[in-house]
Structures are given as C-alpha cells and as structure tokens.
Amino acid sequence: MSGKLRKKQIFRIKIFCSGCNALLYKYNKEGPGNLVKCFVDGITENNTTKACTCPKCEKVFAREDLLRGRPIHRLIKGTFFKRGNTGKK
C-alpha cells in the first residue's frame, strides 16, 4: 500500500426496528457494503433508552462489543431495516 491515505465515503442512513417500525438510530456509515455493525461514535441520533434494545417493543436488535478498541453494536440479522443512501448501486 502506498503512503496515501484513503478517504472513506460516509453515507447517512436511518435504522428502524423490524418489529414495530420505530426509529432506532440515525447513523453515518463508513464505506459501501452491508450493514453488519454500527460504530458507536458514528451514531448521530440515538432513540434507544436501553443499549441495543428497541424503545417501543423491547426487542434486542444488537449486541455491544469492541473492535480494535472502538465500541460497536453488532446488529442481529432480521431485527432491523435501514433507509437512506447505503452506497450500493
């Protein structure tokens, strides 16, 4: 890899609960691809009261974890859906 730093693309998306359609997060996603995890510092608006739990239906949609020292939420497949620009073509 050369000495140049790559500039990552940022996509603003909204993440909703698949059970009750409640807005969970507004998130700045880094780079294109599937949404598997959310970096906590990338969440711009957090509508949850308990960590990784839907405020309306109390459904757990993610698990707290660390990735290279950064806190993340690992999303559970099928418990959420997203809207917005995801970078896929």
C-alpha positions in Angstrom: 0.0 0.0 0.0 1.3 3.4 -0.9 1.8 6.3 1.5 -1.6 7.8 0.6 -4.5 7.7 2.9 -7.8 6.6 1.5 -10.7 8.9 2.1 -13.8 6.9 3.2 -17.2 7.6 1.9 -19.8 8.5 4.5 -23.5 7.5 4.0 -26.3 8.9 6.2 -28.8 6.2 7.0 -31.7 5.6 9.4 -32.1 2.3 11.2 -35.6 1.0 12.2 -36.9 -1.9 14.3 -38.4 -4.6 12.1 -41.0 -5.5 14.8 -42.6 -2.1 15.3 -41.0 0.2 12.8 -39.6 2.5 15.5 -36.6 4.7 14.5 -33.6 3.4 16.4 -30.6 5.4 15.1 -29.5 7.9 12.6 -26.1 6.7 11.6 -23.1 7.8 9.5 -22.0 4.6 7.7 -18.4 4.4 6.6 -18.0 3.0 3.1 -20.3 0.9 0.9 -21.5 -2.6 1.7 -23.8 -4.4 4.0 -24.7 -3.1 7.4 -23.3 -5.5 10.0 -22.1 -3.3 12.8 -22.5 0.3 13.9 -19.6 2.2 15.5 -21.0 4.0 18.5 -19.2 7.2 17.6 -20.9 7.1 14.1 -24.4 7.3 15.7 -25.7 10.8 15.3 -29.1 10.4 16.9 -29.9 7.6 19.3 -33.5 7.0 20.1 -33.0 3.9 22.4 -33.3 4.2 26.1 -31.6 0.8 26.9 -28.5 -0.1 24.9 -29.3 -2.2 21.8 -33.0 -2.5 22.7 -36.0 -1.1 20.9 -37.7 1.6 23.0 -41.2 0.6 21.8 -41.3 -3.2 21.7 -38.2 -4.0 23.9 -36.8 -6.2 21.2 -33.0 -6.7 21.3 -31.6 -5.7 17.9 -27.8 -5.7 18.5 -25.0 -6.7 20.9 -22.4 -4.4 22.4 -18.8 -5.3 21.5 -15.3 -3.8 20.8 -13.5 -3.7 17.5 -9.9 -2.6 17.6 -10.6 -0.6 20.8 -13.7 1.1 19.4 -17.1 0.3 20.9 -19.6 -1.1 18.3 -23.1 -2.5 18.2 -23.1 -5.8 16.3 -26.5 -5.9 14.6 -28.7 -9.0 14.6 -29.8 -10.0 11.2 -33.6 -9.7 10.7 -34.3 -7.5 13.7 -33.8 -4.1 11.8 -34.1 -2.5 8.5 -32.5 0.6 7.0 -33.5 3.5 4.8 -31.3 6.1 3.2 -28.2 6.2 1.0 -26.3 3.0 1.5 -23.8 3.4 -1.3 -25.0 0.3 -3.2 -25.5 0.6 -7.0 
